[in-house]
Amino acid sequence: MLENEAFSCFVFYSVLLVIKMYIIAIITGQVRLRKKAFANPEDAQRHGGVQYYREDPDVERCRRAHRNDMENIFPFLFLGAVYSLIGPSLAVARAHFLVFFLFRVLHTVAYLCVLRAPTRSLAYVVAQVPCVSMAVQVLAAVASSW
């Protein structure tokens, strides 16, 4: 499988994206601890009392960033895997994967650092372009083989 250079490139960027998602999960946990805002009463009790079983705007921002990643990275993982198997140009495939990766990182930074609008929205839109491109190319490849 790793002889397919496009697939190898896809795997590289996919692993980086999964690591990024783990980092956001860790950040969310750290913000919970720092702000003493726990999602479960037993966690709050362990860290000072049931009064810390509450929501916090900073924790919720981290959770939204993580949820947005799940809504966008999981489809990329499917599309990119299938796309890399239809024999795309390595340079074009690399560009698709790199653009998606860089703009998802920018999206996360914009979300967590509360960067001015429309930074986060633009990062989201630009990251969707390679996904749409891959989806269209996969559909065209599949449709032409019927």
Solvent accessible surface area in square Angstrom, and as a share of the most:
residue,aa,sasa,rsa
1,M,172,0.77
2,L,124,0.62
3,E,164,0.74
4,N,50,0.25
5,E,113,0.51
6,A,6,0.05
7,F,26,0.11
8,S,36,0.23
9,C,13,0.08
10,F,12,0.05
11,V,50,0.29
12,F,118,0.49
13,Y,25,0.10
14,S,10,0.07
15,V,78,0.45
16,L,57,0.28
17,L,0,0.00
18,V,54,0.31
19,I,81,0.41
20,K,19,0.08
21,M,16,0.07
22,Y,142,0.54
23,I,90,0.45
24,I,2,0.01
25,A,45,0.35
26,I,109,0.55
27,I,60,0.30
28,T,16,0.09
29,G,29,0.28
30,Q,107,0.48
31,V,13,0.07
32,R,40,0.15
33,L,80,0.40
34,R,168,0.61
35,K,58,0.25
36,K,75,0.32
37,A,0,0.00
38,F,11,0.04
39,A,56,0.44
40,N,66,0.34
41,P,59,0.37
42,E,116,0.52
43,D,55,0.28
44,A,0,0.00
45,Q,115,0.51
46,R,193,0.70
47,H,57,0.25
48,G,52,0.50
49,G,9,0.08
50,V,91,0.52
51,Q,113,0.50
52,Y,54,0.21
53,Y,108,0.41
54,R,97,0.36
55,E,136,0.61
56,D,10,0.05
57,P,107,0.67
58,D,61,0.31
59,V,0,0.00
60,E,31,0.14
61,R,58,0.21
62,C,7,0.04
63,R,100,0.37
64,R,89,0.32
65,A,2,0.01
66,H,45,0.20
67,R,109,0.40
68,N,31,0.16
69,D,0,0.00
70,M,71,0.32
71,E,107,0.48
72,N,14,0.07
73,I,0,0.00
74,F,104,0.43
75,P,63,0.40
76,F,0,0.00
77,L,46,0.23
78,F,137,0.57
79,L,33,0.16
80,G,0,0.00
81,A,27,0.21
82,V,43,0.25
83,Y,0,0.00
84,S,0,0.00
85,L,111,0.55
86,I,62,0.31
87,G,64,0.62
88,P,26,0.16
89,S,63,0.41
90,L,52,0.26
91,A,71,0.55
92,V,70,0.40
93,A,0,0.00
94,R,110,0.40
95,A,50,0.39
96,H,22,0.10
97,F,0,0.00
98,L,65,0.32
99,V,50,0.28
100,F,0,0.00
101,F,34,0.14
102,L,89,0.44
103,F,60,0.25
104,R,0,0.00
105,V,50,0.29
106,L,64,0.32
107,H,5,0.02
108,T,12,0.07
109,V,66,0.38
110,A,1,0.01
111,Y,21,0.08
112,L,46,0.23
113,C,83,0.50
114,V,95,0.55
115,L,76,0.38
116,R,209,0.76
117,A,90,0.70
118,P,81,0.51
119,T,40,0.24
120,R,90,0.33
121,S,63,0.41
122,L,106,0.53
123,A,1,0.01
124,Y,84,0.32
125,V,84,0.48
126,V,51,0.29
127,A,0,0.00
128,Q,42,0.19
129,V,93,0.54
130,P,5,0.03
131,C,9,0.05
132,V,93,0.54
133,S,35,0.22
134,M,0,0.00
135,A,28,0.22
136,V,90,0.52
137,Q,64,0.29
138,V,16,0.09
139,L,123,0.61
140,A,60,0.47
141,A,37,0.29
142,V,63,0.36
143,A,59,0.46
144,S,96,0.62
145,S,87,0.56
146,W,241,0.84
